[in-house]
């Protein structure tokens, strides 16, 4: 679900940052992460913030941590592997404050692409308000699974990084994935590794990291019918002025394709967006007041 823009939050960035603070490399303790998320949703920058993301095994801990919140006030996205979807749904629905808005379903090795949707259909009742993102494997199953998702309510999820260098797809692999999803008409979210607005080399790890603004531009360019080589070039661009200029020209309709990305820090992408002139400074002034 994309949050409605406010007067200060442009539609292009509304709800773009899913709060994955409990996942590495941030790995914030869940008690602090929940407290910070609630503060984010009550601050001036609230329109930037998507759902709180948590692994299915940790859902039960939310009961006490959200006990003082109104019913349905805490938007949640749950990461869960097949075939454990039914159990995750039941656990989330038992917590009054939780409003389950999304599932992020991983596909284990050895699971055939053409068996994923039947398994999900068996586990999930028809729920128009629940977004189901299927994590697309980085192997030969990719195109088959995207073809299976085409024309269904399900969406894709692409892994764009992690705690090891091999978890980062290079520009060509990511460009091919975005292009395949675009041509299949399958919207997607991204997860992991998008720590900064622009393409960069992490000074501590040496990992080559994608920029979330580069991915926005590449997604829009794919919608315009560009070929893979153009997407590769855009994903590799490190020029802040050039990328920002292209972002300013984007239509919010690109968000119909690129829905959101999980970030272990809401503050970092917001501050970088403001630094590039894409958000007014006043919008993020209260980030320093969000206590964890």
Long-range contacts (C-beta under 8 A, 24 or more apart in sequence): 1-50, 1-51, 1-75, 1-101, 1-102, 1-129, 1-131, 2-50, 2-255, 2-259, 2-260, 3-46, 3-47, 3-48, 3-49, 3-50, 4-47, 5-47, 6-46, 6-47, 8-44, 8-45, 8-47, 8-279, 8-280, 8-282, 8-283, 9-45, 9-47, 9-48, 9-279, 9-283, 10-252, 10-278, 10-279, 11-252, 11-255, 12-216, 12-247, 12-250, 12-252, 12-254, 12-255, 12-278, 13-48, 13-273, 13-278, 13-279, 14-47, 14-48, 14-255, 15-47, 15-48, 15-49, 15-50, 15-260, 16-48, 16-50, 16-212, 16-255, 16-260, 16-261, 16-269, 17-48, 17-49, 17-50, 17-260, 17-261, 17-263, 17-266, 17-269, 17-270, 18-50, 18-51, 18-52, 18-53, 18-77, 18-189, 18-260, 18-261, 18-262, 18-263, 19-49, 19-50, 19-51, 19-52, 19-53, 19-262, 19-263, 19-266, 20-53, 20-191, 20-262, 20-263, 20-264, 21-264, 21-265, 21-266, 22-53, 22-54, 22-55, 22-58, 22-264, 23-53, 23-55, 23-192, 23-262, 23-264, 24-162, 24-163, 24-264, 25-163, 25-264, 26-264, 26-265, 27-264, 28-264, 28-292, 30-54, 30-58, 30-61, 30-62, 30-65, 31-65, 32-292, 33-292, 34-62, 34-65, 34-66, 35-65, 35-291, 35-292, 36-266, 36-290, 36-291, 36-292, 37-74, 38-69, 38-74, 39-289, 39-290, 39-291, 40-266, 40-290, 43-286, 43-287, 43-289, 43-290, 44-282, 44-283, 44-284, 44-285, 44-286, 45-266, 45-270, 45-279, 45-283, 45-284, 45-286, 45-287, 48-266, 48-270, 48-279, 49-266, 50-75, 50-77, 50-260, 51-75, 51-76, 51-77, 51-101, 51-102, 52-76, 52-77, 53-77, 53-78, 53-79, 53-104, 53-262, 54-78, 54-79, 55-79, 55-80, 56-80, 56-81, 56-84, 56-87, 56-88, 56-91, 59-88, 59-91, 59-92, 59-95, 60-91, 62-95, 62-97, 62-98, 63-94, 63-95, 66-95, 66-97, 66-98, 67-97, 69-97, 70-97, 71-96, 71-97, 72-96, 72-97, 72-98, 72-99, 73-97, 73-99, 74-98, 74-99, 75-99, 75-101, 76-100, 76-101, 76-102, 77-101, 77-102, 77-103, 77-104, 77-131, 78-102, 78-103, 78-104, 79-104, 79-106, 80-104, 80-105, 80-106, 81-105, 81-106, 81-107, 81-108, 82-106, 82-107, 82-108, 82-111, 82-116, 82-119, 82-120, 83-119, 83-123, 85-119, 85-120, 85-123, 85-124, 86-123, 89-123, 89-124, 100-130, 101-129, 101-130, 101-131, 102-130, 102-131, 102-132, 102-133, 103-130, 103-131, 103-132, 103-133, 104-133, 104-135, 104-157, 104-189, 104-191, 105-132, 105-133, 105-134, 105-135, 105-157, 106-135, 107-134, 107-135, 107-136, 107-137, 107-141, 107-145, 109-137, 112-141, 113-137, 113-141, 113-144, 113-145, 113-148, 114-144, 114-148, 116-145, 116-148, 117-148, 117-149, 117-152, 117-154, 120-154, 128-153, 131-155, 131-259, 133-157, 133-188, 133-189, 135-159, 135-191, 136-177, 136-181, 136-188, 138-169, 138-173, 142-177, 142-180, 143-180, 146-180, 146-181, 146-184, 146-186, 147-184, 149-184, 149-186, 150-184, 150-185, 150-186, 151-185, 154-186, 155-186, 155-187, 155-188, 155-189, 155-259, 156-181, 156-186, 156-187, 156-188, 156-189, 157-188, 157-189, 157-190, 157-191, 158-188, 158-189, 158-190, 158-191, 159-190, 159-191, 159-192, 159-193, 160-190, 160-191, 160-192, 160-193, 160-194, 160-210, 160-215, 160-261, 161-192, 161-193, 161-194, 161-195, 161-207, 161-209, 161-210, 162-192, 162-193, 165-205, 165-206, 165-207, 165-208, 167-192, 167-193, 168-193, 168-207, 168-208, 168-209, 168-210, 170-208, 171-210, 171-231, 171-232, 171-235, 171-236, 172-228, 172-232, 174-210, 174-215, 174-218, 174-235, 175-218, 175-228, 175-231, 175-232, 175-235, 176-228, 178-215, 178-218, 178-219, 178-222, 178-231, 179-222, 179-227, 179-228, 179-231, 181-257, 182-219, 182-222, 182-223, 182-257, 187-256, 187-257, 187-258, 187-259, 188-257, 188-258, 188-259, 189-258, 189-259, 189-260, 189-261, 189-262, 190-215, 190-258, 190-260, 190-261, 190-262, 191-261, 191-262, 192-262, 194-261, 194-263, 194-269, 195-263, 195-264, 195-265, 195-268, 196-268, 196-269, 196-272, 197-240, 197-243, 197-269, 197-272, 197-273, 197-276, 198-237, 198-238, 198-240, 198-243, 198-272, 199-235, 199-236, 199-237, 199-238, 200-238, 210-235, 211-243, 212-261, 212-269, 213-243, 213-244, 213-247, 213-273, 213-276, 214-243, 215-258, 215-261, 216-247, 216-250, 216-254, 216-258, 217-243, 217-246, 217-247, 217-250, 219-254, 219-257, 219-258, 220-250, 220-251, 220-254, 220-257, 222-257, 223-253, 223-254, 223-257, 240-276, 244-276, 244-277, 244-278, 247-276, 247-278, 248-278
